[in-house]
Amino acid sequence: MSSFEITQTLVDSVVKISQEAGDRIMEIYAKDFDIYEKNDASPLTEADLAAHLHILESLNRISDIPVLSEESSDISWETRKSWNRYWLVDPLDGTKEFIKKNGEFTVNIALIEYGEPTLGVVHAPVLETTYVGWVGVEAYKLHKGSRETISTKPHQSSDVWQVVGSRSHQSPEINKVLSALGGENKLIAMGSSLKLCCVADGTAHVYPRVGPTSEWDTAAAHAVVLAAGGKVTVLNVDKPLDPDASPLRYNQKESVLNPFFMVIS
């Protein structure tokens, strides 16, 4: 494992795997689908499982790195804490958006190395868009055959904070964070990890998260943000723009729940 390195071939393979998983999701999205219940009572569809199985089998073919997926998350901390490098996957991020059929769901595949995301692919099947972040190398967006380099630098200067937030989850604490930003702000509602990608490609300035998320919800898009020049840090709601805030890290504890965090360009 010490000789492992990220190559363009590996990146292209992960992009292909995410898009193939998206194709399997779309086959189910186009018809009526069954809804099961997870232990936490959130909806689980056939699409989650179809995408999970494809990603798991495909990643196992291209590497011997362990995989932690939302749909196979019962790997003990005793096992996980020895992982210096692993794949972190959410085969269908935004299940509620999928059920609502609003298109705002994604396939998330990240490579985590020593607690930090170093490669991330976020594929939005309905939008026919794939975000890729190779930290330290490049960030780009694939859309209907075109390839565009992305950056967190906002598309246009503005005195109004463009703030992206959750469509399915909101917290009263968000108002406290928005107030602390100062000035005017415009809250743009959106589902899934697309929120982080909006900061990564410069269409939003900031994404404060003051609701529950798991590590697989954020890791892939976190890599895209980092590669595009942004930051993802632990959020203090009283000081959301703290320059000394700690970076969000992965696989540091038994729980896979994230703390509140801030994504900023």
C-alpha positions as CSV (number, residue, x, y, z in Angstrom):
1,M,0.0,0.0,0.0
2,S,2.9,2.4,0.5
3,S,3.5,2.5,-3.2
4,F,-0.1,3.7,-3.9
5,E,-0.5,6.9,-5.8
6,I,-3.4,8.7,-7.5
7,T,-3.0,8.6,-11.3
8,Q,-5.1,10.0,-14.1
9,T,-6.1,6.4,-14.9
10,L,-7.4,6.0,-11.4
11,V,-9.3,9.3,-11.6
12,D,-10.9,8.4,-14.9
13,S,-11.8,5.0,-13.5
14,V,-13.6,6.5,-10.5
15,V,-15.5,8.9,-12.8
16,K,-16.6,6.0,-15.0
17,I,-17.7,4.0,-11.9
18,S,-19.7,6.9,-10.6
19,Q,-21.4,7.5,-13.9
20,E,-22.2,3.8,-14.4
21,A,-23.8,3.9,-10.9
22,G,-25.8,6.9,-12.0
23,D,-27.0,4.9,-15.0
24,R,-28.3,2.2,-12.7
25,I,-30.0,4.8,-10.5
26,M,-31.7,6.4,-13.5
27,E,-33.1,3.1,-14.6
28,I,-35.0,3.0,-11.3
29,Y,-35.7,6.7,-11.2
30,A,-37.6,6.4,-14.5
31,K,-40.2,4.1,-13.1
32,D,-42.1,3.5,-9.8
33,F,-39.7,2.2,-7.2
34,D,-40.0,0.4,-3.8
35,I,-39.1,2.2,-0.6
36,Y,-37.7,0.3,2.3
37,E,-36.8,1.6,5.8
38,K,-33.3,1.9,7.3
39,N,-32.8,1.5,11.0
40,D,-33.0,5.2,11.3
41,A,-36.3,5.3,9.5
42,S,-34.9,7.2,6.5
43,P,-36.1,6.1,3.1
44,L,-34.0,3.5,1.2
45,T,-34.7,2.7,-2.4
46,E,-33.7,0.1,-4.8
47,A,-31.5,2.7,-6.4
48,D,-29.3,3.0,-3.3
49,L,-28.6,-0.7,-3.3
50,A,-28.1,-1.0,-7.1
51,A,-25.6,1.8,-7.0
52,H,-23.8,0.5,-3.9
53,L,-23.3,-3.0,-5.3
54,H,-21.9,-1.6,-8.6
55,I,-19.5,0.8,-6.8
56,L,-18.3,-1.8,-4.3
57,E,-17.6,-4.4,-7.0
58,S,-15.9,-1.9,-9.3
59,L,-13.7,-0.3,-6.6
60,N,-12.6,-3.8,-5.5
61,R,-11.5,-4.5,-9.1
62,I,-9.3,-1.4,-9.4
63,S,-7.7,-1.4,-5.9
64,D,-7.3,-3.4,-2.7
65,I,-8.2,-0.4,-0.6
66,P,-11.1,-1.0,1.9
67,V,-14.5,0.6,1.2
68,L,-16.8,2.2,3.6
69,S,-20.2,2.9,2.1
70,E,-23.4,4.1,3.6
71,E,-25.0,0.9,2.6
72,S,-22.3,-1.2,4.3
73,S,-21.5,1.0,7.2
74,D,-21.5,-1.8,9.9
75,I,-17.7,-2.0,9.9
76,S,-16.4,-1.8,13.4
77,W,-14.3,1.1,14.7
78,E,-11.7,-1.5,15.8
79,T,-11.3,-2.3,12.1
80,R,-11.7,1.2,10.7
81,K,-9.2,2.9,13.0
82,S,-6.3,1.1,11.4
83,W,-7.2,2.5,7.9
84,N,-4.8,5.1,6.7
85,R,-6.4,5.0,3.2
86,Y,-9.9,3.9,2.2
87,W,-12.8,4.7,-0.2
88,L,-15.7,6.5,1.4
89,V,-18.9,6.2,-0.6
90,D,-22.5,7.4,-0.6
91,P,-24.1,5.6,-3.5
92,L,-27.1,7.9,-3.5
93,D,-26.8,11.1,-1.6
94,G,-30.1,12.9,-1.4
95,T,-32.5,9.9,-1.2
96,K,-35.3,12.3,-0.2
97,E,-34.6,14.4,-3.3
98,F,-34.7,11.2,-5.4
99,I,-38.1,10.3,-4.0
100,K,-39.3,13.8,-4.7
101,K,-37.9,13.4,-8.2
102,N,-36.4,16.9,-8.2
103,G,-33.1,15.7,-9.6
104,E,-30.9,17.0,-6.8
105,F,-29.2,13.8,-5.8
106,T,-25.7,12.5,-6.4
107,V,-23.3,9.6,-6.4
108,N,-20.4,10.3,-4.1
109,I,-17.0,8.5,-4.2
110,A,-14.0,9.8,-2.2
111,L,-10.6,8.6,-1.4
112,I,-9.5,9.4,2.1
113,E,-5.9,9.3,3.1
114,Y,-4.8,9.9,6.7
115,G,-8.1,11.6,7.5
116,E,-8.2,13.9,4.5
117,P,-10.0,13.6,1.2
118,T,-7.5,13.6,-1.6
119,L,-9.8,12.5,-4.5
120,G,-13.5,13.1,-4.9
121,V,-16.1,12.5,-7.6
122,V,-19.6,13.7,-7.4
123,H,-22.0,12.7,-10.2
124,A,-25.5,14.1,-10.6
125,P,-27.2,11.8,-13.0
126,V,-30.3,13.9,-13.8
127,L,-28.1,17.0,-14.3
128,E,-25.7,15.0,-16.5
129,T,-22.9,16.7,-14.5
130,T,-19.9,15.2,-12.8
131,Y,-17.6,17.2,-10.4
132,V,-14.0,15.9,-10.0
133,G,-11.5,17.1,-7.4
134,W,-7.9,15.8,-7.3
135,V,-6.5,17.7,-4.4
136,G,-3.3,19.6,-5.2
137,V,-3.8,18.9,-8.9
138,E,-7.1,20.1,-10.4
139,A,-10.8,20.5,-10.1
140,Y,-13.2,20.3,-13.0
141,K,-16.7,19.7,-14.1
142,L,-17.9,17.4,-16.8
143,H,-21.2,18.3,-18.4
144,K,-22.7,16.6,-21.5
145,G,-19.3,15.9,-23.0
146,S,-17.7,19.2,-22.1
147,R,-14.9,19.7,-19.5
148,E,-14.6,22.9,-17.5
149,T,-12.0,23.8,-14.9
150,I,-13.6,25.1,-11.8
151,S,-12.6,27.4,-9.0
152,T,-14.1,28.7,-5.8
153,K,-13.5,32.3,-7.1
154,P,-17.0,33.7,-7.4
155,H,-18.3,34.3,-10.9
156,Q,-19.0,37.9,-10.1
157,S,-18.3,40.3,-7.3
158,S,-21.2,41.0,-5.0
159,D,-21.9,42.6,-1.7
160,V,-24.5,40.0,-1.0
161,W,-23.4,36.6,0.4
162,Q,-24.7,33.8,-1.9
163,V,-25.4,31.2,0.8
164,V,-26.3,27.6,-0.2
165,G,-28.4,25.6,2.3
166,S,-30.3,22.4,2.6
167,R,-33.7,21.8,0.9
168,S,-34.6,18.9,3.2
169,H,-33.0,19.9,6.5
170,Q,-33.0,23.4,8.1
171,S,-32.0,24.5,11.6
172,P,-32.9,27.6,13.6
173,E,-29.2,28.0,14.2
174,I,-28.7,28.9,10.5
175,N,-30.1,32.4,11.2
176,K,-27.4,32.9,13.9
177,V,-24.7,32.0,11.3
178,L,-26.2,34.2,8.6
179,S,-26.3,37.1,11.0
180,A,-22.7,36.6,12.0
181,L,-21.6,36.7,8.3
182,G,-22.7,40.4,8.3
183,G,-24.2,42.3,5.4
184,E,-26.9,41.0,3.1
185,N,-27.2,37.4,2.2
186,K,-29.3,35.3,-0.2
187,L,-30.1,31.7,0.9
188,I,-30.3,29.2,-2.0
189,A,-32.0,25.9,-1.1
190,M,-30.5,22.8,-2.6
191,G,-30.3,19.1,-1.9
192,S,-27.4,16.6,-1.5
193,S,-23.6,17.3,-1.9
194,L,-24.4,19.7,-4.7
195,K,-24.3,22.4,-2.1
196,L,-20.6,22.0,-1.6
197,C,-20.1,21.8,-5.4
198,C,-21.8,25.2,-5.7
199,V,-19.1,26.7,-3.6
200,A,-16.4,24.7,-5.5
201,D,-17.5,26.1,-8.9
202,G,-18.0,29.7,-7.6
203,T,-21.8,29.9,-7.9
204,A,-22.1,30.3,-4.1
205,H,-19.8,31.9,-1.6
206,V,-20.5,29.8,1.5
207,Y,-22.3,26.8,2.8
208,P,-22.8,26.6,6.6
209,R,-24.1,23.3,7.8
210,V,-25.8,23.3,11.1
211,G,-27.7,20.1,10.7
212,P,-26.8,16.4,10.9
213,T,-24.6,14.8,8.2
214,S,-22.5,11.7,7.9
215,E,-18.9,11.5,6.6
216,W,-20.0,9.8,3.4
217,D,-22.3,12.8,2.7
218,T,-19.5,15.3,2.5
219,A,-16.2,13.5,1.6
220,A,-16.3,13.5,-2.2
221,A,-17.5,17.1,-2.6
222,H,-15.1,18.1,0.2
223,A,-12.2,17.0,-2.1
224,V,-13.8,19.0,-5.0
225,V,-13.9,22.1,-2.8
226,L,-10.3,21.7,-1.7
227,A,-9.0,21.1,-5.2
228,A,-10.9,24.2,-6.4
229,G,-9.2,26.3,-3.8
230,G,-11.8,26.4,-1.0
231,K,-12.0,25.2,2.6
232,V,-14.2,23.0,4.7
233,T,-13.8,23.6,8.4
234,V,-15.5,22.8,11.7
235,L,-18.1,25.5,12.4
236,N,-18.4,27.6,15.4
237,V,-21.9,29.2,15.0
238,D,-20.7,32.2,17.0
239,K,-17.7,32.8,14.8
240,P,-18.4,31.2,11.4
241,L,-15.5,33.0,9.6
242,D,-12.9,32.0,12.1
243,P,-9.6,31.8,10.2
244,D,-8.2,29.4,12.7
245,A,-11.1,26.9,12.5
246,S,-10.0,23.2,12.3
247,P,-10.3,21.4,9.0
248,L,-13.1,18.8,8.8
249,R,-11.5,15.3,9.0
250,Y,-12.5,11.7,8.5
251,N,-12.3,8.4,10.3
252,Q,-11.0,10.0,13.5
253,K,-13.6,8.5,15.9
254,E,-16.1,5.7,16.2
255,S,-19.1,7.8,15.1
256,V,-19.3,8.7,11.4
257,L,-21.4,11.8,12.1
258,N,-19.8,15.1,11.1
259,P,-19.7,18.1,13.4
260,F,-21.3,21.3,12.1
261,F,-19.1,22.6,9.3
262,M,-18.5,25.6,7.1
263,V,-17.6,25.5,3.3
264,I,-16.2,28.7,2.1
265,S,-14.4,29.9,-1.0
